[in-house]
């Protein structure tokens, strides 16, 4: 059936930002989504977990928009009620309340003293049999099997920025604020942490450009092998993770008109640069380079068309990124796949099927991550507010996709093979989520892998729009932000695993 996107009202007043380098535009998306999903609770769900009724999902169709018709005026966003305290059941309560056929669950919740504002949650990182998360001035590791705290490290000042992945041996470097004060803080401290043990390593200030009086407020980091790449302002450099020694500077190009501004890591080190800053946006473009993480040598260069920019890197091997129009931004977005030498391989336009750009992640932040999208088995898997699908990187065509009709967020979290996509279906305010496999046959052929327990539904709903991981058959869901108000305390993480019975 045709789909008309819901109206989006003007953003509400955002909470005071914490001292971090990335924008918190995701807060507005979170507020809107909470309102929409709360309203959906009274409707007929895609699956009724209490009575066992199933309303089948439909095949994904192109939204119907009359040719030349103007876009409807945005509706006024309804006022959100004040959040009530969230009940976080303990392990005993979860076990006693679990119904037959429901997954097992654990919920990580601590009593960390937070400032009375919205605080971003960073991570997670999977290291061995633990999942690690950074929050304000603490980094905590939880055991995957039962959520028990394995170690906790207190930091001297709040976390500003973190790389998407650690080194292969489990070390990471986070960027800290210069002070604990929200006002006037800059992000100029490096702190190495061993995520296997929770031990703090070397700490040093971010090296500053002597030509500037103050360091840049915006910092982006990435790790590739034992190399930490740092982009700040219009400059970038690389350091060794093991000891903090500076390895090389990342130069500007063309000549001096392409300024490196963001980095992406993993099995490859990528650096994006904004070029032609002195001209209008229609002529501005991005330069994406792969560097040797040990020497800084450029392996290849890729340039976007004039008027477009690299926004988020979905995958570094193969290189797949999202491209935005400099003027209209996410209204005109594409998925771009590159070959081994940076050559253009495929451009995919997901807009006709109603897919959103990196759902709930905002724009103008770091190159990684792009939540709700990932690459596996020659496919780019795409999620959104109410739909999920997979496009072939070889042909650019949608190979499967479904849409639900009760407002639940669908997030692809894994792919066991080219013929299937693992999908996390979010909870609503009154009903738990579930995990299912979307197979080659698409709508009507979903295989439910886990029905999440009703006892954890409230806690699960509080993680809405945050990162979701699939690790060894287990789902990990966490909020993008938590409230520092003691009366609105949220769980830090919710996890589900298949039941033995």
FENBELGI-V946797 format. One line per field, one symbol per residue. phi: phi as a letter, one per 30 degrees, with the letter a starting at -180 (. if undefined). psi: psi as a letter, one per 20 degrees, with the letter a starting at -180 (. if undefined). burial: I if it has 24 or more other ideal C-beta (glycine too) atoms within 12 Angstrom, else O. Layout:
phi=???
psi=???
burial=???
//
This chain:
phi=.dbceddcdddddddddddbdcdcddddddddddddddddddddddbcddcidccddcddbdedbedidddddddddddddddcecdcddddddddcdceidddabbcbbcedcddadcdccjcbcbicbbcbcbhcbbbccdddbiddcabbccdbddcabddbddecicbbcccddaddddidccbccbdbdddciddcdbadddcdddcdbdddcbbbabbiccccbcbicbaabbdddbiddcaccddbidicccdbbbbbkdbccbcbcciddcdddcdbcccbccddccidddabbcddejbbdcbcdbcaddbbcccddcchddbbbccccddciddcabccddecidcdheicibicddbccdibacahibccbcadbababcdddcicdcaabbcbbiddcbdbabdadcbbdbccddcdbbdcabbcccddiejcdcdcbcddddcddddddceicdbbcbhiccbbbddbbdddddbdcddabbbbeddd
psi=qqppqqqprqqapqrpqrnrhqqlihgghggghggghhhihiaprhpohgijqpoqrqqpqppooppjpqqqqpqppqppqppqqppoqrhgggghipqpiqrrqqppprkpoqqmappqpqbrppockqpqqpodkqpppqphhjjqpgrpppqhrqpgqqqhqarhjkqqpqpqqiriqhpjqrnjppoqpoihijppcqprqppqoiiqhqqqhpppqqpockpoppppckrqrqqphhijppgqqorrrlojiopphqqqaciqoqpqqpqlhjrrhiiqrqppqpqoihhjpphrqpprqpiqqpgqohqinroprqpqphgicihnqrpppqahkjqpgqppoihhjjqqompjiarkbrhqrnqiprpqkjqoppaagkqqapqphhhjqohqqrprkjjqppopirohrijqppppprrahiqrarprpoahibpikpophpoqqhhjgghghijpjaqpqookiqpppqqhqqqiphikpqqhqpqqqpqh.
burial=OOIOIIOIOOOOOOIOIIIIIIOIIIIIIIIIIIIIIIOIOOOOIIIOIOOOOOOOIOIIOOIOOOOOOOOOOOOOOOOOOOOOOIOIIOOOOIOOOIIOOIIIIIIIIIOIOIIOOIIIIIIIIIIOOIIIIIIIIIIIIIOIOOIOIIIIIOIOIIIIIIIIIIIOOIIIIIIIIIOOOIOOIIIIIIIIIIIIOIOIIOOOOIIOOOOOOOIIIIIIIIIIIIIIIIIIIIIIIIIIIOOIOOIIOIIIIOOOOIIIIIIIIIOIIIIIIIIIOOOOOOOIIIIIIIIOIOOIOIIOIIIIOOOIIIIIIIIIOIIIIIIIIIOOOIOOIIIIIIOOOIOOIIIIIIIOIIIIIIIIIIIIIIIIIIIIIIIIIIIIIIIIIIIIIIIIIOOIOIIIIIIIIIIIIIIIIIIOOOOIIIIIIIIIIOIIIIIIIIIOOIIOOIOIIIIIIIIIIIIIIIIIIIIIIIIOIIIIIIIIIIIIOOOIIIIIIIIIIIOOO
//
